[in-house]
């Protein structure tokens, strides 16, 4: 059976040739009409003949259906047997899904599960692609649809708000397939991006067991290899597909490799030769780094590992590189306390709560809302409030207390709410205190632009498409 996902109905309406395609509501309306017509054939008192049901449906289609999309759904329904089939299949959309034969699939289908992804056999390479079953030499391991990007500058991050000292080349450059003489970059949109590099010139005994080849089953790929880049640019939808083909027999659980090209290998060797660790305490273990809270050594891997030990007090204070976030739905609990932080420079009001920081006793009182200038060194313009808008599912939060024995956290969550007493105290910000937060609703993450991918010395280089398969018409940089 063919597999489908929903692109969203706007995907159809935005395309001239598809804008009349039926939406979900049209299928539902058609289903109701068909079900109502069918019910007359089985109603004990009214029961009508099958031919009359067909005539009734035809009359409804011609005189009572005004939405063109619904008419399109009903247009193919003529006979009573078709009506029955739609009822049996639980809907008009389901009944139009054609079940393909094994022979048809073998002739027209492409297997997409020859590979799966897990930790690579190459140290520190991250994840790699592995054969799920025996793949004979010459077989297509996977066919990857490609997204086009035009120009190397598209991988530059030059927004004015970006901090200094970060890598201004986007990480996704590392996953692009390209040629040195062309401005077009291709991005594989399936697990082909997990295939790692082995040099064909390697003397270690390891060598690539696969290679790239333009798809010979995809008509667009065949067509555009004969066209210029200008023609390729005019194609707004998926254009090219790249096959990754076994150059020898590949056995189950064997990692799949291709050669990324001489330029990539030279760039990588230079990167390794000149590599200087961003962490001055490179001799320390990650456990030691966590205990000293040395910001420069908070690698992405270590920050991720902090979530395996959430009650470790060494991790609770925010650093220059990491902070804490809580599930956004946690602030909806009815028992939450609201803490309004007022801007002291803009208020002349004299309230006891605003003359000093809230004490723990005040926060433990029965009051649902309290007002202060600060709470635990958090003031109304704390950086946490500027981080709220970076995500809808997780909000910045600060750990007040962690109770390992009860397996709960006491936190304050930064929100985008305006202070309820703003008219009284001027500018203000709102925290919501959650005293019984479970561990799965809190995690440690990197602050913006501080993860490993933004390190200035991080490796950046595209994967080279071999010259012998790259169309001469696409070499616009010669």
Residue pairs with C-beta under 8 A, 6 or more apart in sequence:
1 97
1 99
1 100
2 97
2 98
2 100
4 97
9 23
9 24
11 18
12 18
12 19
12 21
12 23
13 19
20 68
20 69
20 72
21 69
21 72
22 30
22 69
22 70
22 72
22 73
23 69
26 67
26 69
26 70
26 72
26 73
27 73
27 91
27 92
27 93
29 65
29 67
29 70
29 73
30 70
30 73
30 74
30 77
30 92
31 86
31 91
31 92
33 57
33 60
33 65
33 74
34 57
34 74
34 77
34 83
34 86
34 87
34 92
35 87
37 53
37 56
37 57
37 60
37 83
38 53
38 83
38 84
38 87
40 46
40 47
40 48
40 52
40 53
40 56
41 47
41 48
41 49
41 50
41 53
41 80
48 56
50 80
51 80
53 80
53 83
54 78
54 79
54 80
54 83
57 74
57 77
57 83
58 78
61 71
61 74
61 75
65 71
65 74
73 92
74 92
76 82
76 96
77 83
77 86
77 92
82 95
85 95
86 92
86 95
88 95
89 95
100 108
100 109
110 140
110 143
110 217
111 140
112 142
112 143
112 190
113 132
114 131
114 132
114 133
114 135
114 139
114 141
114 142
115 129
115 130
115 131
115 132
115 141
115 142
115 191
115 192
115 194
115 195
115 256
116 129
116 130
116 132
116 191
117 127
117 128
117 129
117 130
117 191
117 194
118 127
118 128
118 130
119 126
119 127
119 128
120 126
120 127
120 128
120 196
120 255
121 128
121 255
122 128
122 196
125 196
127 194
128 194
128 195
128 196
128 255
128 256
129 142
129 191
129 192
129 194
129 195
129 196
129 255
129 256
130 253
130 254
130 255
130 256
131 141
131 250
131 251
131 252
131 253
131 254
131 255
131 256
132 252
133 252
134 249
134 250
134 251
134 252
135 141
135 246
135 249
135 250
136 246
136 249
137 246
137 247
137 248
137 249
138 245
138 246
139 245
139 246
140 243
140 244
140 245
141 210
141 244
141 245
141 246
141 250
141 256
142 190
142 191
142 192
142 243
142 244
143 215
143 217
143 218
143 241
143 242
143 243
143 244
144 188
144 189
144 190
144 192
144 193
144 241
144 242
144 243
144 244
145 188
145 189
145 190
145 238
145 240
145 241
146 177
146 186
146 187
146 188
146 189
146 238
146 239
146 240
146 241
146 242
147 186
147 187
147 189
147 238
148 184
148 185
148 186
148 232
148 233
148 239
148 240
149 155
149 176
149 184
149 185
149 186
149 187
150 183
150 184
150 185
150 233
151 183
151 185
152 183
152 185
154 185
155 169
155 170
155 172
155 173
155 176
155 185
155 460
156 168
156 169
156 170
157 166
157 168
157 169
157 170
158 168
162 168
162 449
163 449
165 456
166 449
166 454
166 455
166 456
167 453
167 454
167 455
167 456
167 457
167 458
167 460
169 460
171 453
171 458
171 460
172 187
173 185
173 460
173 461
173 462
174 459
174 460
174 461
174 462
174 463
175 187
175 188
175 193
175 463
176 185
176 186
176 187
176 462
176 463
177 185
177 186
177 187
177 188
177 212
177 242
177 462
177 463
177 464
177 465
178 184
178 185
178 186
178 462
178 463
178 464
178 465
179 464
179 465
179 467
179 470
179 474
179 475
180 263
180 464
180 477
181 470
181 475
181 476
181 477
181 478
182 229
182 470
182 474
182 475
182 476
182 477
183 229
183 476
183 477
184 229
184 232
184 474
185 462
186 240
186 242
186 465
187 193
188 242
192 242
192 244
195 210
195 244
195 256
195 257
195 258
196 255
196 257
197 208
197 257
197 258
197 259
197 260
197 264
197 265
197 268
197 463
198 206
198 207
198 208
198 209
198 257
198 258
198 259
199 207
199 208
199 259
199 265
200 207
200 208
200 259
206 257
207 257
208 247
208 257
208 258
208 259
209 246
209 247
209 248
209 250
209 254
209 256
209 257
210 244
210 245
210 246
210 247
210 250
210 256
210 257
210 258
211 244
211 245
211 247
211 258
211 259
211 466
212 242
212 243
212 244
212 245
212 258
212 465
212 466
212 469
213 242
213 243
213 244
213 245
213 469
214 221
214 222
214 225
214 240
214 241
214 242
214 243
214 469
215 221
215 222
215 240
215 241
215 242
215 243
216 222
216 243
218 240
218 241
220 235
220 238
220 239
220 240
220 241
221 239
221 240
221 241
224 231
224 232
224 235
224 239
224 240
225 471
226 471
226 473
227 473
228 473
228 474
229 473
229 474
229 476
232 239
232 240
232 474
244 256
244 258
250 256
260 463
260 464
261 463
261 464
261 466
262 464
263 461
263 464
264 461
264 462
264 463
264 464
267 459
267 461
268 459
268 461
271 459
275 457
276 457
278 296
278 455
278 457
279 289
279 294
279 296
279 297
279 299
280 296
280 297
281 288
281 289
281 292
281 294
281 296
281 297
284 292
284 294
284 297
286 297
286 299
286 301
286 302
286 305
289 297
289 298
289 302
290 302
290 306
290 312
290 314
290 315
291 314
293 314
293 317
293 319
295 319
295 320
295 321
298 319
298 321
298 322
298 446
298 450
299 452
300 446
300 451
300 452
300 453
301 452
303 321
303 322
303 444
303 445
303 446
303 451
306 312
306 315
306 322
306 444
307 443
307 444
309 315
310 402
310 409
310 439
310 442
310 443
310 444
311 402
311 404
311 439
313 402
315 322
315 444
316 324
316 399
316 402
318 324
318 398
320 447
320 450
321 446
321 447
321 450
322 444
322 445
322 446
322 447
322 450
323 384
323 387
323 396
323 444
323 445
323 447
324 396
324 397
324 398
324 399
324 411
324 442
324 443
324 444
324 445
325 391
325 394
325 395
325 396
325 397
325 442
325 443
325 444
325 445
326 394
326 395
326 396
326 397
326 411
326 413
326 434
326 437
326 441
326 442
327 393
327 394
327 395
327 441
327 442
328 391
328 392
328 393
328 394
328 395
330 413
330 434
330 437
330 441
331 395
331 413
331 415
331 432
331 434
333 434
335 435
335 436
336 432
336 433
336 434
337 363
337 367
337 368
337 369
337 370
337 432
337 433
337 435
338 368
338 369
338 370
338 420
338 430
338 431
338 432
338 433
339 358
339 363
339 369
339 370
339 371
339 372
339 375
339 412
339 430
339 431
339 432
339 433
340 369
340 370
340 371
340 372
340 419
340 420
340 421
340 425
340 428
340 429
340 430
341 372
341 373
341 374
341 375
341 378
341 379
341 380
341 382
341 419
341 428
341 429
341 430
341 431
342 354
342 371
342 372
342 373
342 380
342 419
342 421
342 425
342 426
342 427
342 428
343 380
343 381
343 425
343 426
343 427
343 428
344 354
344 373
346 425
346 426
346 427
347 354
347 425
347 426
349 424
349 425
351 371
353 362
353 370
353 371
353 372
354 371
354 372
354 373
354 425
356 373
357 372
357 373
357 374
357 375
358 370
358 372
358 375
362 370
363 370
363 375
363 433
369 420
371 421
371 425
371 428
373 379
373 380
375 412
375 431
376 398
376 400
376 412
378 384
378 398
378 412
378 431
380 427
380 428
380 429
381 429
382 414
382 429
384 396
384 397
384 398
384 414
385 396
385 414
385 416
385 429
387 396
387 414
387 447
387 448
388 395
388 396
388 414
388 415
388 416
389 416
390 448
394 443
394 445
395 413
395 414
395 415
396 413
396 414
397 411
397 412
397 413
397 414
397 434
397 442
398 411
398 412
398 414
399 409
399 410
399 411
399 442
400 410
400 411
400 412
400 433
401 409
401 410
402 409
402 410
403 409
403 410
407 438
407 439
408 435
408 436
408 437
408 438
408 439
409 434
409 437
409 438
409 439
409 442
410 433
410 434
410 435
410 436
410 437
411 433
411 434
411 437
411 442
412 431
412 432
412 433
412 434
413 431
413 432
413 433
413 434
414 429
414 431
415 429
415 430
415 431
415 432
417 430
418 428
418 430
419 425
419 427
419 428
419 429
419 430
420 430
421 428
422 428
452 458
